[in-house]
Amino acid sequence: MNKILTSVMAVLCAGVLALAQESGEAGSKTSAPAIGLGARLAVGYGIIWGLEDDWSGGENDENPGGIDLELGAVGRYEISSLIHFTPELLFRYASYSQDDDLGEREFSQMDLEIPLLVRANATPKFYAYIGPQLGLNLSSDVSLKAKVADKVSGETTAHSVSEKVEQTSFGLSVAVGGGYYVMDKLGVDLRIGFGLTELYPDSNGKFVDLSGAKDLSFKLGANYWIF
């Protein structure tokens, strides 16, 4: 998995650099000021990857996955007509789940994310970007439930498991993507976020082993520029 992600990021980096080297008169907006401010909303699907093959101990070892949302402010500094620096300040909420024959597991987190993106404008409408993302965890909750079969009825019920799982307070990831201006001040984009930091570095408990867990997200977003 690491080799695949490394290859994907290398290809995307090469694409952004190629766009930056192209000569032309393109900008993300021909009338855009050198400095801009806007708002961002994005929704998508995320998973926890990097887990051991038998991390849950059950028959279904699929990665936990679920909804991934972000909302916040975006900025823009025009380095040149082709290259823009676009930092963001986002509140992110993610809720993942997974279950199998042994139990049910739910993961939720709220983070403050700071993507520091470099954007290359291919045409007045199309653009691509890449950059690091800093993440500060504001809250996190991991709910573990063990499934127990009743000896008489045979019915299976889920009971909460007391096992403390703490998420790391600081995270680092890489964001890559591209977008298109559908209107003068409105752009939509597709973004992939590759987590580099282990989410639960101290988790290797009795009921679940989350060692190696990292974030991977796919989002459809929209940026509206106030100016």
Secondary structure in CASP SS format (residue, H / E / C, confidence):
PFRMAT SS
TARGET T0000
AUTHOR 0000-0000-0000
METHOD secondary structure of the structure
MODEL  1
M C 1.00
N H 1.00
K H 1.00
I H 1.00
L H 1.00
T H 1.00
S H 1.00
V H 1.00
M H 1.00
A H 1.00
V H 1.00
L H 1.00
C H 1.00
A H 1.00
G H 1.00
V H 1.00
L H 1.00
A H 1.00
L H 1.00
A H 1.00
Q H 1.00
E C 1.00
S C 1.00
G C 1.00
E C 1.00
A C 1.00
G C 1.00
S C 1.00
K C 1.00
T C 1.00
S C 1.00
A C 1.00
P C 1.00
A C 1.00
I E 1.00
G E 1.00
L E 1.00
G E 1.00
A E 1.00
R E 1.00
L E 1.00
A E 1.00
V E 1.00
G E 1.00
Y E 1.00
G E 1.00
I E 1.00
I E 1.00
W E 1.00
G C 1.00
L C 1.00
E C 1.00
D C 1.00
D C 1.00
W C 1.00
S C 1.00
G C 1.00
G C 1.00
E C 1.00
N C 1.00
D C 1.00
E C 1.00
N C 1.00
P C 1.00
G E 1.00
G E 1.00
I E 1.00
D E 1.00
L E 1.00
E E 1.00
L E 1.00
G E 1.00
A E 1.00
V E 1.00
G E 1.00
R E 1.00
Y E 1.00
E E 1.00
I C 1.00
S C 1.00
S C 1.00
L C 1.00
I E 1.00
H E 1.00
F E 1.00
T E 1.00
P E 1.00
E E 1.00
L E 1.00
L E 1.00
F E 1.00
R E 1.00
Y E 1.00
A E 1.00
S E 1.00
Y E 1.00
S E 1.00
Q E 1.00
D E 1.00
D C 1.00
D C 1.00
L C 1.00
G E 1.00
E E 1.00
R E 1.00
E E 1.00
F E 1.00
S E 1.00
Q E 1.00
M E 1.00
D E 1.00
L E 1.00
E E 1.00
I E 1.00
P E 1.00
L E 1.00
L E 1.00
V E 1.00
R E 1.00
A E 1.00
N E 1.00
A C 1.00
T C 1.00
P C 1.00
K C 1.00
F E 1.00
Y E 1.00
A E 1.00
Y E 1.00
I E 1.00
G E 1.00
P E 1.00
Q E 1.00
L E 1.00
G E 1.00
L E 1.00
N E 1.00
L E 1.00
S E 1.00
S E 1.00
D E 1.00
V E 1.00
S E 1.00
L E 1.00
K E 1.00
A E 1.00
K E 1.00
V E 1.00
A E 1.00
D C 1.00
K C 1.00
V C 1.00
S C 1.00
G C 1.00
E C 1.00
T E 1.00
T E 1.00
A E 1.00
H E 1.00
S E 1.00
V C 1.00
S C 1.00
E C 1.00
K C 1.00
V C 1.00
E C 1.00
Q C 1.00
T C 1.00
S C 1.00
F E 1.00
G E 1.00
L E 1.00
S E 1.00
V E 1.00
A E 1.00
V E 1.00
G E 1.00
G E 1.00
G E 1.00
Y E 1.00
Y E 1.00
V C 1.00
M C 1.00
D C 1.00
K C 1.00
L E 1.00
G E 1.00
V E 1.00
D E 1.00
L E 1.00
R E 1.00
I E 1.00
G E 1.00
F E 1.00
G E 1.00
L C 1.00
T C 1.00
E C 1.00
L C 1.00
Y C 1.00
P C 1.00
D C 1.00
S C 1.00
N C 1.00
G C 1.00
K C 1.00
F C 1.00
V C 1.00
D C 1.00
L C 1.00
S C 1.00
G C 1.00
A C 1.00
K E 1.00
D E 1.00
L E 1.00
S E 1.00
F E 1.00
K E 1.00
L E 1.00
G E 1.00
A E 1.00
N E 1.00
Y E 1.00
W E 1.00
I C 1.00
F C 1.00
END
